[in-house]
Amino acid sequence: MRCQLCFRPSWHLVCSRCLDTLLKPNLTKRILDDGFEIYSFYKYSEIKPLLHVKHTFYTKEIFSLLSRHAILPFVKTLTCKDIFAIAVDDHIRSGTSHTAVIIHELREYITPLYGVLRAMNRIRYSGAKLDTRKSFKRDFVYKGKKGITVVLFDDLITSGQTLSEAKNKLEEYGVDVVFAVTLADARE
C-alpha cells in the first residue's frame, strides 16, 4: 500500500511521517454573518486529496483517521456532558456516510445522534458557485429530540450556507446549537 499523500510505501493510508508533518492540525475559527462559530482544523488545500475519497472504498479509514487526529483532541477539551453531536446529512451513499464516521470517532467524549438531520434536496454542492448554493437550499428535516444542546459536524465549510441552514432548522425545534466543527475550511 502507498501513503495517499506522499505515495511512499506504507502500512497505512497515510504514513506516520505525513501524519506528523502534512496533517498537523491548525485550529481556526470562522464566524458567519449571523454570529455562528465554525471551528476547522485544516485548510481545504492541505487535505483536498483526502477529502476526495468521499464515497469510495477508503472513506471510513480516511475520515476516521482525520477525526481522531484533528477533532478528537479538541473535543476532549470541551465539557461535553449533556451535549450531543449531530452530523450534517449523514445519509449513507456508496456504503458509508463520511459525516457519520466523524461523529462516531468522537463517541467516547460526545454522544452522537445518527440520522436526525437529513437534507431532502440531494443536490451536490461540490464545485458549485455561491448563487447555486443559495438558490437550491438543502431543505433539512429534523427528526430528533427537542430542547437539547448540540454541536454540528461536517467535513468542509465553503460558504457556510449548509451549516447555517442546518443550525436554523435545529433552532426551529428548540435545539441549542453551540457551534459547528469541520475538518477543513475552503476559505484560504
C-alpha positions, 0 to 999 in steps of 0.5 A: 500500500502507498501513503495517499499523500506522499505515495511512499510505501506504507502500512497505512493510508497515510504514513506516520511521517505525513501524519506528523508533518502534512496533517498537523492540525491548525485550529481556526475559527470562522464566524458567519454573518449571523454570529455562528462559530465554525471551528476547522482544523485544516485548510481545504488545500492541505487535505483536498486529496483526502477529502476526495475519497468521499464515497469510495472504498477508503472513506471510513479509514480516511475520515476516521483517521482525520477525526481522531487526529484533528477533532478528537483532541479538541473535543476532549477539551470541551465539557461535553456532558449533556451535549450531543453531536449531530452530523450534517446529512449523514445519509449513507451513499456508496456504503458509508456516510463520511459525516457519520464516521466523524461523529462516531470517532468522537463517541467516547467524549460526545454522544452522537445522534445518527440520522436526525438531520437529513437534507431532502434536496440531494443536490451536490454542492461540490464545485458549485458557485455561491448563487447555486448554493443559495438558490437550491437550499438543502431543505433539512428535516429534523427528526430528533429530540427537542430542547437539547444542546448540540454541536454540528459536524461536517467535513468542509465549510465553503460558504457556510450556507449548509451549516447555517441552514442546518443550525436554523432548522435545529433552532426551529425545534428548540435545539441549542446549537453551540457551534459547528466543527469541520475538518477543513475550511475552503476559505484560504 
